[in-house]
Amino acid sequence: MAGGKVRKQREHGARQHAQGGIPFEKSKGQHILKNPMLVDTIVQKSGIKPTDVVLEIGPGTGNLTKKLLEVAKFVVAVELDPRMVLELQRRFQGTPFSSRLKVIQGDVLKCDLPYFDICVANIPYQISSPLTFKLLSHTPPFRCAVIMFQREFAMRLVANAGDNLYCRLSVNTQLLARVSHLLKVGRNNFRPPPKVDSSVVRIEPRRPLPPVSFKEWDGLVRICFNRKNKTLGAIFRQKRVLSLLEKNYKTVQALQHLQNSSINEQNVTSEDVLVLANMVDDLSMDNESGKEDDDMEIEDGDLGGGEGSAFKEKVLEVLKQGDFLEKRAAKLTQVDFLYLLSLFNKVGIHFS
């Protein structure tokens, strides 16, 4: 019995020591990198220059922050937890690093981000999608971001057309940035360990941005990826899809105003890019069960040869023109989607 008490006391003491006296909250995504070699590798792969301003998101107790300060000109750290903010301030107070570190306490999704050249971050995984697009909407543009994501999310970011994980998230991110996978990170490299493995991804914003209306783009991509393994011919025969497009078409005709299918980069606002951030259902949105909607497709006879039938033919003619009828969203590249969108907009069919 005595031995059991001693063992429990030792375990408790080791846990307190490992956590440095600060209890981490998993609900806030607090998983601190404890492997110094991994921290060094992330900093090395970031390619930080001595003149760079680095943005760090979720610095925690400052293990990564210290390494960033050793190679960068200045580090801006955004931290939500006031306990971690105090820990950071105590850790670097009175050191040569203190004048080159600015700590912002707040929610990174809600606060205005300052200028930075590179973002390096081990982020709470629940903010992965909105944070990615907030960064990509930032002006002036930064050089790159090196971010730790949940592995499945990271694999979707870098997935190519034809890959099993290729989805709206892949297409929308790669429209705005070049994305590459740097390294896989096992869960045991964190304290406390998360339930999933992670991956470090490099994101380089494209400049100039593609000449496309992001609202139009997102409308098209949403429709195509609702059944990503069905042919586009089948998708665009769906009653709800044709109804939506015809409503938009008639509205545009009634107003005698066709939306411009392209926008200049200088007119792009953060809100334009953030349209693409609405990815809440990306990890589960693809319906692969093989079930069909009861009213999924309109048959020619159902329309009675009226306006609906004519509009359907107009839609199908666009798909035929671009040789898209038998193609599937799962195998279309960004260039394919841009071309398809231009064909629809050319005949006055819009998605927003």
C-alpha positions in Angstrom: 0.0 0.0 0.0 2.8 2.4 0.9 4.6 1.5 -2.3 1.4 2.4 -4.2 1.2 5.8 -2.6 4.8 6.5 -3.4 4.3 5.5 -7.0 1.3 7.8 -7.4 3.1 10.7 -5.8 6.0 10.2 -8.2 3.7 10.0 -11.2 1.9 13.2 -10.1 5.2 15.0 -9.5 6.5 14.0 -12.9 3.4 15.2 -14.6 3.6 18.6 -12.8 7.2 19.0 -13.7 6.6 18.1 -17.4 3.9 20.7 -17.6 6.1 23.4 -16.0 3.3 24.1 -13.5 0.8 25.3 -16.2 -2.1 22.9 -16.8 -2.8 22.7 -20.6 -6.3 22.8 -21.8 -7.1 20.4 -24.7 -10.4 22.1 -25.4 -8.3 25.1 -26.5 -6.1 23.0 -28.6 -3.1 23.4 -26.3 -0.6 20.8 -27.3 3.0 22.1 -26.8 5.9 20.9 -28.9 8.4 19.2 -26.6 10.8 17.7 -29.1 13.7 20.3 -29.6 15.0 18.6 -32.7 11.5 18.9 -34.3 11.4 22.6 -33.4 14.8 23.1 -35.0 13.7 21.3 -38.2 10.5 23.5 -38.5 12.6 26.7 -38.1 15.1 25.5 -40.6 12.5 24.6 -43.2 10.9 28.0 -42.8 13.8 29.7 -44.5 13.8 32.7 -42.1 16.2 35.5 -43.0 17.8 37.8 -40.4 15.7 40.7 -41.8 12.3 38.9 -41.4 9.4 39.7 -39.2 7.9 36.4 -38.1 4.3 35.9 -37.0 3.8 33.0 -34.5 0.3 31.9 -33.7 -0.3 30.0 -30.4 3.2 30.3 -29.0 2.3 28.5 -25.7 5.2 28.5 -23.3 7.7 29.7 -26.0 9.7 26.7 -27.1 9.3 27.6 -30.8 9.3 31.3 -30.0 12.9 31.1 -28.6 14.2 29.5 -31.8 12.4 32.0 -34.0 14.0 34.9 -32.0 17.4 33.4 -32.6 17.1 33.7 -36.4 14.6 36.5 -37.1 14.7 40.3 -36.8 11.4 40.4 -34.9 8.7 38.0 -33.7 5.0 38.9 -33.2 3.3 36.2 -31.1 -0.5 36.0 -30.9 -1.8 34.1 -27.9 -5.3 33.6 -26.7 -4.6 32.3 -23.2 -3.6 35.0 -20.7 -1.6 32.4 -18.6 0.6 31.7 -21.6 1.0 35.4 -22.3 2.4 35.8 -18.8 4.6 32.8 -19.2 6.1 34.2 -22.4 6.7 37.6 -20.8 8.4 36.0 -17.8 10.5 33.7 -20.0 12.0 36.5 -22.1 12.0 39.4 -19.7 15.5 40.7 -19.1 17.0 38.7 -22.0 18.4 40.1 -25.3 15.2 38.8 -27.0 12.8 41.0 -25.0 13.1 44.0 -27.4 12.5 41.8 -30.4 9.3 40.2 -29.2 5.8 41.5 -29.2 3.0 39.5 -27.6 -0.6 40.1 -28.6 -3.2 38.6 -26.4 -6.4 37.8 -28.3 -8.2 35.6 -30.8 -6.1 35.4 -34.0 -9.3 35.1 -36.0 -10.7 38.3 -34.7 -7.7 40.6 -34.3 -6.0 42.6 -37.0 -2.6 41.1 -37.9 0.4 43.3 -38.4 2.9 43.2 -41.2 4.9 40.0 -41.3 7.2 38.2 -43.8 6.7 34.6 -42.6 4.2 32.9 -40.4 5.3 29.9 -38.3 2.7 28.3 -36.1 1.6 25.2 -34.2 -2.1 26.1 -34.2 -5.2 24.8 -32.4 -6.6 22.4 -35.1 -10.2 23.6 -34.7 -9.3 26.9 -36.4 -7.3 25.4 -39.3 -9.6 26.3 -42.1 -10.6 29.9 -41.1 -7.0 30.7 -40.2 -5.6 29.5 -43.5 -7.9 31.7 -45.4 -7.5 34.7 -43.1 -3.7 34.4 -43.7 -4.3 34.2 -47.5 -6.5 37.3 -47.4 -3.8 39.3 -45.5 -2.3 42.4 -47.2 0.4 43.1 -47.9 1.2 39.5 -49.0 3.7 37.5 -46.9 6.3 35.2 -48.3 5.2 31.9 -46.9 3.5 30.2 -43.9 4.9 27.1 -42.3 2.0 25.6 -40.2 1.4 22.5 -38.2 -2.0 21.0 -39.0 -3.9 17.8 -38.1 -2.6 15.3 -40.6 -5.8 14.6 -42.4 -6.5 18.3 -42.9 -2.9 18.8 -44.2 -3.3 16.0 -46.6 -6.5 17.5 -48.0 -4.6 20.9 -48.4 -2.0 19.3 -50.6 -4.2 16.7 -52.4 -4.1 16.8 -56.2 -6.9 16.0 -58.7 -7.6 12.3 -58.6 -6.4 11.8 -55.0 -9.0 10.3 -52.6 -8.7 13.3 -50.3 -9.1 15.9 -53.0 -12.0 18.2 -52.1 -13.2 21.8 -52.0 -10.6 22.6 -49.4 -7.8 21.4 -51.8 -9.2 23.3 -54.8 -9.9 26.6 -52.9 -6.5 26.7 -51.1 -4.5 25.8 -54.2 -6.4 28.5 -56.2 -4.8 31.1 -53.8 -1.5 29.4 -52.9 1.1 26.8 -53.7 1.0 24.2 -50.9 3.6 21.5 -50.1 3.9 18.9 -47.4 7.1 19.3 -45.4 7.1 16.5 -42.7 4.9 14.2 -40.7 4.8 14.7 -36.9 3.8 11.9 -34.5 1.5 12.7 -31.6 4.2 11.8 -29.1 6.1 14.9 -30.0 3.5 17.0 -28.0 2.6 17.5 -24.4 -0.1 16.4 -23.8 -0.2 14.2 -26.9 -3.2 14.8 -29.1 -5.3 11.9 -30.4 -4.1 12.3 -34.0 -0.9 12.7 -35.9 0.1 16.0 -37.5 1.9 17.4 -40.5 3.8 20.6 -41.3 2.8 22.3 -44.5 4.3 25.2 -46.4 1.9 27.7 -48.0 3.1 30.3 -50.5 0.5 32.9 -51.6 0.1 33.3 -55.4 0.7 36.8 -56.7 -1.1 38.1 -58.6 -4.3 36.4 -57.6 -6.2 34.6 -60.3 -8.7 36.9 -62.1 -11.9 35.4 -60.8 -14.9 36.3 -58.7 -14.4 34.2 -55.6 -18.2 34.1 -54.9 -18.8 32.7 -58.4 -15.9 30.3 -58.0 -17.2 29.0 -54.6 -20.7 28.6 -56.0 -19.4 26.4 -58.9 -17.0 24.4 -56.7 -19.7 23.7 -54.1 -22.1 22.3 -56.7 -19.4 20.1 -58.3 -18.1 18.7 -55.1 -21.4 17.9 -53.6 -21.1 14.6 -55.6 -17.5 14.8 -56.6 -17.4 11.3 -58.2 -20.5 11.8 -60.3 -20.1 13.2 -63.8 -20.8 16.9 -64.3 -23.5 16.0 -66.7 -25.4 14.2 -64.0 -24.7 16.9 -61.4 -26.0 19.7 -63.7 -29.2 17.7 -64.5 -30.2 17.9 -60.8 -33.5 19.7 -60.2 -32.1 21.9 -57.4 -29.0 22.8 -59.3 -31.0 23.8 -62.5 -33.5 25.7 -60.4 -30.8 27.7 -58.6 -29.0 28.5 -61.8 -32.1 29.4 -63.7 -33.2 31.7 -60.9 -29.8 33.5 -61.0 -30.0 33.7 -64.8 -33.5 35.2 -64.8 -32.5 37.7 -62.1 -29.5 38.9 -64.1 -31.6 39.1 -67.3 -34.3 41.1 -65.5 -31.7 43.6 -64.2 -30.0 43.7 -67.6 -26.7 43.5 -65.8 -24.3 40.6 -66.2 -21.7 40.2 -63.5 -18.2 40.6 -64.6 -16.5 37.2 -64.3 -13.2 38.7 -63.4 -11.8 41.1 -60.8 -8.6 43.0 -60.6 -6.3 42.1 -57.8 -6.2 45.6 -56.4 -9.9 45.3 -55.8 -9.7 42.1 -53.9 -10.7 42.5 -50.3 -10.2 40.2 -47.3 -14.0 39.5 -47.4 -13.6 38.3 -51.0 -11.0 35.7 -50.1 -12.8 34.7 -46.9 -15.8 33.6 -48.9 -13.7 30.5 -49.5 -13.1 29.9 -45.8 -16.6 28.4 -45.2 -15.3 24.9 -45.0 -17.0 23.6 -41.9 -18.2 20.4 -43.6 -15.2 19.7 -45.8 -14.0 16.7 -43.8 -17.3 15.0 -44.1 -19.1 16.6 -47.0 -18.4 14.1 -49.8 -21.3 11.7 -50.2 -19.8 8.4 -51.3 -22.6 6.2 -50.1 -24.0 5.9 -53.6 -27.5 7.1 -52.5 -29.3 9.4 -54.9 -31.7 12.2 -54.2 -35.2 11.3 -54.9 -35.5 14.3 -57.3 -31.9 14.5 -58.3 -32.2 14.6 -62.1 -34.6 16.2 -64.4 -35.7 14.1 -67.3 -36.4 15.8 -70.6 -40.1 14.8 -70.4 -40.5 16.3 -67.0 -40.0 19.8 -68.3 -42.7 19.7 -71.0 -40.5 21.4 -73.6 -40.9 24.8 -71.9 -38.4 27.4 -70.6 -37.0 24.9 -68.1 -36.1 22.5 -70.9 -34.5 25.2 -72.9 -32.4 26.4 -69.9 -31.4 22.8 -69.2 -30.1 22.5 -72.8 -28.2 25.8 -72.4 -26.5 24.4 -69.3 -25.7 21.1 -71.0 -24.4 22.9 -74.1 -21.8 24.7 -71.9 -20.6 21.3 -70.6 -20.4 19.9 -74.1 -18.5 22.9 -75.3 -15.8 22.4 -72.8 -15.9 18.6 -73.0 -17.1 18.4 -69.3 -20.2 16.2 -69.6 -18.5 13.0 -68.6 -15.8 14.5 -66.4 -15.9 14.3 -62.6 -15.0 17.1 -60.1 -12.7 14.7 -58.3 -10.3 14.8 -61.3 -10.6 18.5 -62.3 -7.7 20.9 -61.7 -7.9 24.6 -60.8 -7.4 25.4 -64.5 -10.3 23.1 -65.4 -12.6 24.9 -62.9 -11.5 28.3 -64.1 -12.2 27.4 -67.7 -15.6 25.9 -66.8 -16.6 29.0 -64.8 -15.6 31.2 -67.7 -17.8 29.2 -70.1 -20.8 29.5 -67.9 -20.3 33.2 -67.2 -19.9 33.8 -71.0 -23.5 32.8 -71.6 -24.8 34.7 -68.6 -25.1 31.7 -66.1 -23.9 32.7 -62.7 -23.4 30.9 -59.4 -24.0 33.7 -56.9 
